[in-house]
């Protein structure tokens, strides 16, 4: 259970850093940015470990988590910015 809570807290921190790296208005606000940070962190860390870039607990995990969060935030901005609500 603590592992999941740790990932959520870590994802929130990474999401905040990703927001600092990519300033601007997000279509979903702060909550969506934090959720994207969590998901991007998990995906980036998983992908880095799956490709053998590093092991669990290595400092490179933060970098891959940040890359995943920034990439997910960029994709979200590109797709959500095109939608128009009628």
C-alpha positions in Angstrom: 0.0 0.0 0.0 2.8 2.4 0.8 4.3 1.8 -2.6 1.2 3.1 -4.3 1.0 6.1 -2.1 4.7 6.7 -2.7 4.2 6.7 -6.4 1.3 9.1 -6.1 3.3 11.5 -4.0 6.3 11.2 -6.4 4.0 11.7 -9.4 2.6 14.9 -7.8 6.1 16.2 -7.3 7.1 15.3 -10.9 3.9 16.8 -12.2 4.7 20.1 -10.4 8.2 20.1 -11.9 6.8 19.3 -15.4 4.4 22.3 -15.0 7.4 24.4 -14.2 9.3 23.1 -17.3 6.2 23.7 -19.5 4.5 26.9 -18.2 1.2 28.0 -19.7 -2.5 27.5 -19.4 -3.6 23.9 -19.3 -7.0 23.0 -20.6 -7.8 21.0 -17.5 -6.3 23.1 -14.7 -4.2 22.1 -11.8 -5.9 18.8 -11.0 -5.5 17.4 -14.5 -1.9 18.6 -14.6 -1.2 16.7 -11.3 -3.0 13.6 -12.6 -1.0 13.7 -15.8 2.2 14.1 -13.7 1.3 10.9 -11.8 0.5 8.9 -15.0 3.5 10.3 -16.8 5.7 9.5 -13.9 4.5 5.9 -13.7 4.7 5.4 -17.5 8.2 7.0 -17.8 9.6 5.1 -14.9 8.1 1.8 -16.2 9.4 2.4 -19.7 12.9 3.2 -18.5 13.1 0.1 -16.4 11.6 -2.1 -19.2 14.2 -0.8 -21.6 16.9 -1.5 -19.0 18.1 2.1 -18.6 18.2 1.7 -14.8 16.9 -0.3 -11.9 14.4 0.4 -9.2 15.6 3.2 -6.9 18.2 4.6 -9.3 18.3 8.4 -9.6 17.7 8.2 -13.3 14.1 7.2 -12.4 13.3 10.8 -11.6 14.6 11.9 -15.0 12.6 9.3 -16.9 9.5 10.2 -14.8 9.9 13.8 -15.7 10.3 13.0 -19.4 7.2 10.9 -19.3 5.2 13.6 -17.5 6.3 16.4 -19.8 5.6 14.2 -22.9 2.1 13.4 -21.6 1.4 17.0 -20.7 2.5 18.1 -24.3 0.3 15.4 -25.9 -2.6 16.5 -23.7 -2.2 20.2 -24.5 -2.0 19.4 -28.3 -5.1 17.2 -28.3 -7.3 19.1 -25.7 -6.5 22.5 -27.2 -8.0 21.4 -30.5 -11.3 20.4 -29.1 -14.1 22.9 -28.9 -17.0 22.5 -26.6 -20.4 23.3 -28.2 
